[in-house]
Amino acid sequence: MKSLKLILGNARYFGPSWVFASINILFGTWAIYIPTVKEALDISKSELGLAIFFLALGVFCIFPFASTIINRVGVGKATFYGVVLSCAAAMLPLLATNYYVLMGALFLFGAANGITDISMNTLVTEIEKKDKVKFMAASHGFFSLGGVLAGMGSFLIGPLSNPVLHMSCAVLLVLIVNFKFRNQFFSETAEVQEKEPFTLRLFKPLLVLGLISFVAMGSEGAIVDWSGLYLKEITMAPEALWGTGFLAFQVTMTLGRFLGDGFSEKIGSIKMVTLGTVLAIVGYVLVLTTDTYLSIFGFALNGLGFSVMVPEVFRIGGNVKGVDSSKGIAFIAGSGYAGFLCAPPILGFLAENYSLTRSFVVLLACGFLILLFTFLLKKKKAQDGG
């Protein structure tokens, strides 16, 4: 909890962390109204799926340009302007008058979120380097907290009875806090790395980190989408427990991110990723017992394990020698998003054609794959004399 106390006790660290919460408050509030938008525009599930794909497309389209934008504008300014753009773009899907406008609106929302995502992770990396502190994992904990706040906002659906008004309240909350704390990070710039010619040696650690991010975030997406169905169909859990796997995963994910920085400071980022992987593997083993309560506990261990992986991978990627932090983080974030989007439908295909149990066996195998990647990172660090 050291990093959480650091954030709550110092405005310099709270400002950037609130940006993490802001993105998920906006995204979570939009997600609440997806069924409402579907009904209002009278579109099918497949059409809705294509529209949501445009949100992902917006994220991917901004990634190649993110590093240039951040380095030219300044990481602090890029983060703040990204939040403002995200607030404006968050309103657009709920104001869409037809299906094609919705696709365009979601593309812009995705692009705004994408530039903010890269900027805020780069910002935290730079502040950590300058101040010799660690609060990346806790900042990601604030992202999870933003989702919780958005979920609590669902209680406003009835009283407000107006999606645009509801989103306006979320936007107002995000903007007020960000304007209050923007001076804490607005002038921050990313440290310019001494440029080295592109070599496989330089790219190799980034590739390994990207693969870890791809598999880890893909696994997160799969658990979010399939844990409830697994408890229902495989463990034969009673209806009251169908959502407990997801809940356990989210609670331990948030807790792990608030605790992670302290452990990382003691044992190092690579060992943290290894420890998280081992916890996730044990979690999958418990899930595959098909016992309801052991599976729920397994999902909780999954959340605890995955909670530290992505923040630590961002931290390592932002410190690769010879690579600008914004470029390293953009590559890792792009890889992670690809995994998050690709894994659920792949797992769905396996579940449809084989079984849901087989899908989770594949996720277990992915856990061992991450473990292999961590050994490659350790070997690279040893070769560099780290």
For each residue, the residues with C-beta under 8 A, 3 or more apart:
1: 4 5 258 259 262
2: 5 6 261 262 265
3: 6 7 133 134 135 137 138 258 260 261 262
4: 1 7 8 138 141 258
5: 1 2 8 9
6: 2 3 9 10 13 133 135 138
7: 3 4 10 13 14 17 135 138 139 142
8: 4 5 14
9: 5 6
10: 6 7 13 14
11: 14 15 181 184
12: 15 127 131 184 185
13: 6 7 10 16 17 127 133 135
14: 7 8 10 11 17 18 181 184
15: 11 12 18 19 178 181 182 183 184 185
16: 13 19 20 79 120 123 124 127 139 184 185
17: 7 13 14 20 21 124 135 138 139 142
18: 14 15 21 22 142 177 178 181
19: 15 16 22 23 79 83 116 120 123 178
20: 16 17 23 24 120 139 140 142 143 146
21: 17 18 24 25 142 143 145 146 149
22: 18 19 25 26 83 86 146 174 177 178
23: 19 20 26 27 83 86 113 116 117 120 143 146
24: 20 21 27 28 143 144 145 146 147 149 150
25: 21 22 28 29 146 147 149 150 153 170 173 174
26: 22 23 29 30 86 87 90 113 150 167 170 171 174
27: 23 24 30 31 90 113 147 150
28: 24 25 31 32 146 147 149 150 151 153
29: 25 26 32 33 90 150 153 166 167 170
30: 26 27 33 34 90 93 94 109 167
31: 27 28 34 150
32: 28 29 150 153 154 157 166
33: 29 30 36 37 94 163 166 167
34: 30 31 37 38 48 52
35: 38 39
36: 33 39 40 163
37: 33 34 40 41 48 93 94 96 102 163
38: 34 35 41 43 45 48
39: 35 36 42
40: 36 37
41: 37 38 96 98 99 102
42: 39
43: 38 47 48 51 99 102
44: 47 48
45: 38 48 49
46: 49 50
47: 43 44 50 51 99
48: 34 37 38 43 44 45 51 52
49: 45 46 52 53
50: 46 47 53 54 103
51: 43 47 48 54 55 99 102 103 106
52: 34 48 49 55 56 106
53: 49 50 56 57
54: 50 51 57 58 103 104 106 107 110
55: 51 52 58 59 106 107 109 110
56: 52 53 59 60 110 337 341
57: 53 54 60 61 107 110
58: 54 55 61 62 106 107 108 109 110 111 112 113 114
59: 55 56 62 63 110 111 113 114 117 337
60: 56 57 63 114 334 337 338
61: 57 58 64 107 110 111 114
62: 58 59 65 66 110 111 114 115 118
63: 59 60 66 114 118 330 333 334
64: 61 330
65: 62 68 69
66: 62 63 69 70 114 115 118 119 326 330
67: 70 71 118 324 326 327 330
68: 65 71 72
69: 65 66 72 73 78 115
70: 66 67 73 74 75 78 118 119 122 190 326
71: 67 68 75 190 192 324 326
72: 68 69
73: 69 70 77 78 81
74: 70 77 78 187 188 189 190
75: 70 71 78 79 119 122 123 126 188 189 190 326
76: 79 80 123 185 186 187 188 189
77: 73 74 80 81 186 187
78: 69 70 73 74 75 81 82 115 119
79: 16 19 75 76 82 83 116 119 120 123 185
80: 76 77 83 84 178 182 185 186
81: 73 77 78 84 85
82: 78 79 85 86 112 115 116 119 120
83: 19 22 23 79 80 86 87 116 174 175 178
84: 80 81 87 88 175 178
85: 81 82 88 89 112 115 116
86: 22 23 26 82 83 89 90 109 112 113 116
87: 26 83 84 90 91 171 174 175
88: 84 85 91 92 112
89: 85 86 92 105 108 109 111 112 113
90: 26 27 29 30 86 87 93 109 167 170 171
91: 87 88 94 95 164 167 168 171
92: 88 89 95 96 104 105 106 108 109
93: 30 37 90 96 102 105 106 109
94: 30 33 37 91 163 164 167
95: 91 92 105 164
96: 37 41 92 93 99 101 102 105
97: 101
98: 41 101 102
99: 41 43 47 51 96 102 103
100: 103 104
101: 96 97 98 104 105
102: 37 41 43 51 93 96 98 99 105 106
103: 50 51 54 99 100 106 107
104: 54 92 100 101 107 108
105: 89 92 93 95 96 101 102 108 109
106: 51 52 54 55 58 92 93 102 103 109 110
107: 54 55 57 58 61 103 104 110 111
108: 58 89 92 104 105 111 112
109: 30 55 58 86 89 90 92 93 105 106 112 113
110: 54 55 56 57 58 59 61 62 106 107 113 114
111: 58 59 61 62 89 107 108 114 115
112: 58 82 85 86 88 89 108 109 115 116
113: 23 26 27 58 59 86 89 109 110 116 117
114: 58 59 60 61 62 63 66 110 111 117 118
115: 62 66 69 78 82 85 111 112 118 119
116: 19 23 79 82 83 85 86 112 113 119 120
117: 23 59 113 114 120 121 333
118: 62 63 66 67 70 114 115 121 122 326 329 330 333
119: 66 70 75 78 79 82 115 116 122 123 326
120: 16 19 20 23 79 82 116 117 123 124 139
121: 117 118 124 125 136 314 318 329 333
122: 70 75 118 119 125 126 190 318 325 326 329
123: 16 19 75 76 79 119 120 126 127 185 188
124: 16 17 120 121 127 128 135 136 139
125: 121 122 128 129 136 314 315 318 319 325 329
126: 75 122 123 129 130 188 189 190 191 318 325
127: 12 13 16 123 124 130 131 133 135 185 188
128: 124 125 131 132 133 134 135 136 315
129: 125 126 132 191 318 319
130: 126 127 191
131: 12 127 128
132: 128 129
133: 3 6 13 127 128
134: 3 128 137 261 262 264 265 315
135: 3 6 7 13 17 124 127 128 138 139 261
136: 121 124 125 128 139 140 261 311 312 314 315
137: 3 134 140 141 256 257 258 259 260 261 264 307 308 311 312
138: 3 4 6 7 17 135 141 142 257 258 260 261
139: 7 16 17 20 120 124 135 136 142 143 311
140: 20 136 137 143 144 257 307 310 311
141: 4 137 138 144 145 254 256 257 258 260 307
142: 7 17 18 20 21 138 139 145 146
143: 20 21 23 24 139 140 146 147 257
144: 24 140 141 147 148 250 253 254 257
145: 21 24 141 142 148 149 254
146: 20 21 22 23 24 25 28 142 143 149 150
147: 24 25 27 28 143 144 150 151 250
148: 144 145 151 152 250 254
149: 21 24 25 28 145 146 152 153
150: 24 25 26 27 28 29 31 32 146 147 153 154 170
151: 28 147 148 154
152: 148 149 155
153: 25 28 29 32 149 150 156 166 169 170
154: 32 150 151 157
155: 152 158 159
156: 153 159 160 166 169
157: 32 154 160 161 166
158: 155 161
159: 155 156
160: 156 157 165 166 169
161: 157 158
162: 165 166
163: 33 36 37 94 166 167
164: 91 94 95 167 168
165: 160 162 168 169
166: 29 32 33 153 156 157 160 162 163 169 170
167: 26 29 30 33 90 91 94 163 164 170 171
168: 91 164 165 171 172
169: 153 156 160 165 166 172 173
170: 25 26 29 90 150 153 166 167 173 174
171: 26 87 90 91 167 168 174 175
172: 168 169 175 176
173: 25 169 170 176 177
174: 22 25 26 83 87 170 171 177 178
175: 83 84 87 171 172 178 179
176: 172 173 179 180
177: 18 22 173 174 180 181
178: 15 18 19 22 80 83 84 174 175 181 182
179: 175 176 182
180: 176 177
181: 11 14 15 18 177 178 184 185
182: 15 80 178 179 185 186
183: 15 186 187
184: 11 12 14 15 16 181
185: 12 15 16 76 79 80 123 127 181 182 188
186: 76 77 80 182 183
187: 74 76 77 183
188: 74 75 76 123 126 127 185
189: 74 75 76 126
190: 70 71 74 75 122 126 324 325 326
191: 126 129 130 325
192: 71 324
193: 321 322 323 324 325
194: 322
195: 322
196: 199 202 322
197:
198: 202 203
199: 196 202 203
200: 203 204
201: 204
202: 196 198 199 205 206 320 322 323
203: 198 199 200 206 207
204: 200 201 207 208 380
205: 202 208 209 316 320 377 380
206: 202 203 209 210 317 320 323 328 331 332
207: 203 204 210 211
208: 204 205 211 212 373 376 377 380
209: 205 206 212 213 313 316 317 320 328 331 332 335 377
210: 206 207 213 214 331 332 334 335 336
211: 207 208 214 215 335 369 373
212: 208 209 215 216 273 309 313 370 373 374
213: 209 210 216 217 310 313 332 333 335 336 339
214: 210 211 217 218 335 336 338 339
215: 211 212 218 219 339 366 369 370 373
216: 212 213 219 220 306 309 310 313 336 339 370
217: 213 214 220 221 310 336 337 339 340 343
218: 214 215 221 222 339 340 342 343 366
219: 215 216 222 223 280 302 306 339 343 363 366 367
220: 216 217 223 224 306 310 340
221: 217 218 224 225 339 340 341 343 344
222: 218 219 225 226 343 344 347 359 363
223: 219 220 226 227 245 246 249 299 302 303 306 363
224: 220 221 227 246 249 344
225: 221 222 344 347 348
226: 222 223 229 230 344 347 348 351 356 359 360
227: 223 224 230 231 245 246 249 299
228: 231 232 242 243 245 246
229: 226 232 233 351 356
230: 226 227 233 234 235 245 287 295 356 360
231: 227 228 234 235 237 241 242 244 245 292 295 296
232: 228 229 235 236 237 239 242
233: 229 230 236 356
234: 230 231 290 295 356 357
235: 230 231 232 290 291 292 295
236: 232 233 292
237: 231 232 241 242 244 292 295
238: 241
239: 232 242
240:
241: 231 237 238 244 292 296
242: 228 231 232 237 239 245
243: 228 246 247
244: 231 237 241 247 248 296
245: 223 227 228 230 231 242 248 249 295 296 299
246: 223 224 227 228 243 249 250 299
247: 243 244 250 251
248: 244 245 251 252 296 297 299 300 303
249: 223 224 227 245 246 252 253 299 300 302 303
250: 144 147 148 246 247 253 254 303
251: 247 248 254 255 300 303
252: 248 249 255 256 300 301 302 303 304 307
253: 144 249 250 256 257 303 304 306 307
254: 141 144 145 148 250 251 257 258 307
255: 251 252 258 259 304 307
256: 137 141 252 253 259 260 276 303 304 305 307 308
257: 137 138 140 141 143 144 253 254 260 307 308 311
258: 1 3 4 137 138 141 254 255
259: 1 137 255 256 262 263
260: 3 137 138 141 256 257 263 264 272 307 308 311 312
261: 2 3 134 135 136 137 138 264 265
262: 1 2 3 134 259 265 266
263: 259 260 266 267 272 275 308
264: 134 137 260 261 267 268 269 272 308 312 315
265: 2 134 261 262
266: 262 263
267: 263 264 271 272 275
268: 264 271 272
269: 264 272 273 312 315 316
270: 273 274 312 316 374 377 378 381
271: 267 268 274 275
272: 260 263 264 267 268 269 275 276 308 312
273: 212 269 270 276 277 308 309 312 313 370 374 377
274: 270 271 277 278 371 374 378
275: 263 267 271 272 278 279 305 308
276: 256 272 273 279 280 304 305 306 307 308 309 312
277: 273 274 280 281 305 309 367 370 371 374
278: 274 275 281 282 305 371
279: 275 276 282 283 301 302 304 305
280: 219 276 277 283 284 301 302 305 306 309 367 370
281: 277 278 284 285 305 364 367 368 371
282: 278 279 285 286 298 301 305
283: 279 280 286 287 297 298 299 300 301 302 304 305
284: 280 281 287 288 298 302 360 363 364 367
285: 281 282 288 289 298 364
286: 282 283 289 294 295 297 298 301
287: 230 283 284 294 295 298 299 302 360
288: 284 285 298 357 360 361 364
289: 285 286 294 295 298
290: 234 235 295 357
291: 235 294 295
292: 231 235 236 237 241 295 296
293: 296 297
294: 286 287 289 291 297 298
295: 230 231 234 235 237 245 286 287 289 290 291 292 298 299
296: 231 241 244 245 248 292 293 299 300
297: 248 283 286 293 294 300 301
298: 282 283 284 285 286 287 288 289 294 295 301 302
299: 223 227 245 246 248 249 283 287 295 296 302 303
300: 248 249 251 252 283 296 297 303 304
301: 252 279 280 282 283 286 297 298 304 305
302: 219 223 249 252 279 280 283 284 287 298 299 305 306
303: 223 248 249 250 251 252 253 256 299 300 306 307
304: 252 253 255 256 276 279 283 300 301 307
305: 256 275 276 277 278 279 280 281 282 283 301 302 308 309
306: 216 219 220 223 253 276 280 302 303 309 310
307: 137 140 141 252 253 254 255 256 257 260 276 303 304 311
308: 137 256 257 260 263 264 272 273 275 276 305 311 312
309: 212 216 273 276 277 280 305 306 312 313 370
310: 140 213 216 217 220 306 313 314 336
311: 136 137 139 140 257 260 307 308 314 315
312: 136 137 260 264 269 270 272 273 276 308 309 315 316
313: 209 212 213 216 273 309 310 316 317 332 336
314: 121 125 136 310 311 317 318 329 332 333
315: 125 128 134 136 264 269 311 312 318 319
316: 205 209 269 270 312 313 319 320 377
317: 206 209 313 314 320 325 328 329 331 332
318: 121 122 125 126 129 314 315 325 328 329
319: 125 129 315 316 325 328
320: 202 205 206 209 316 317 323 328
321: 193 384
322: 193 194 195 196 202
323: 193 202 206 320 327 328
324: 67 71 190 192 193 327 328
325: 122 125 126 190 191 193 317 318 319 328 329
326: 66 67 70 71 75 118 119 122 190 329 330
327: 67 323 324 330 331
328: 206 209 317 318 319 320 323 324 325 331 332
329: 118 121 122 125 314 317 318 325 326 332 333
330: 63 64 66 67 118 326 327 333 334
331: 206 209 210 317 327 328 334 335
332: 206 209 210 213 313 314 317 328 329 335 336
333: 63 117 118 121 213 314 329 330 336 337
334: 60 63 210 330 331 337 338
335: 209 210 211 213 214 331 332 338 339
336: 210 213 214 216 217 310 313 332 333 339 340
337: 56 59 60 217 333 334 340 341
338: 60 214 334 335 341 342
339: 213 214 215 216 217 218 219 221 335 336 342 343
340: 217 218 220 221 336 337 343
341: 56 221 337 338 344
342: 218 338 339 345 346
343: 217 218 219 221 222 339 340 346 347
344: 221 222 224 225 226 341 347 348
345: 342 348 349
346: 342 343 349 350
347: 222 225 226 343 344 350 351 359 362 363
348: 225 226 344 345 351 352 359
349: 345 346 352 353
350: 346 347 353 354 355 358 359 362
351: 226 229 347 348 354 355 356 358 359
352: 348 349
353: 349 350
354: 350 351 358 359
355: 350 351 358 359
356: 226 229 230 233 234 351 359 360
357: 234 288 290 360 361
358: 350 351 354 355 361 362
359: 222 226 347 348 350 351 354 355 356 362 363
360: 226 230 284 287 288 356 357 363 364
361: 288 357 358 364 365
362: 347 350 358 359 365 366
363: 219 222 223 284 347 359 360 366 367
364: 281 284 285 288 360 361 367 368
365: 361 362 368 369
366: 215 218 219 362 363 369 370
367: 219 277 280 281 284 363 364 370 371
368: 281 364 365 371 372
369: 211 215 365 366 372 373
370: 212 215 216 273 277 280 309 366 367 373 374
371: 274 277 278 281 367 368 374 375
372: 368 369 375 376
373: 208 211 212 215 369 370 376 377
374: 212 270 273 274 277 370 371 377 378
375: 371 372 378 379
376: 208 372 373 379 380
377: 205 208 209 270 273 316 373 374 380 381
378: 270 274 374 375 381 382
379: 375 376 382 383
380: 204 205 208 376 377 383 384
381: 270 377 378 384 386
382: 378 379 385 386
383: 379 380
384: 321 380 381
385: 382
386: 381 382
